[in-house]
Amino acid sequence: MAEQGFTRYPDPVAAYTDTAWKRDSDGNTRHTQRERATAVADVICKRRHHTAELWHAARAQKQAVDITRHRDRYAAGLQALRTYRATIAEVLRKLG
């Protein structure tokens, strides 16, 4: 982002939470030229540094560790989901 002239934001969250964007209660902004240019620079930066891919890989790794540590809980959750779906399928079959 610094290459694009946006040195104020150390990370995407800092850009999003900048009060300069004057967010309304619905979270939308006025979409000024400055804001659009900042968003474009952010996207270029994320593409160049493969940010989404890195975030995804880090999250997948954390999830794999959690599943390994708590396999019994995940297995129980999966069984509960299967039971729930089977019950719904049975009700739908009875209702025609």
Long-range contacts (C-beta under 8 A, 24 or more apart in sequence): 1-38, 1-41, 1-42, 1-45, 4-37, 4-40, 4-41, 4-44, 4-45, 5-41, 6-37, 6-38, 6-41, 6-42, 9-38, 9-42, 12-42, 12-46, 12-51, 15-42
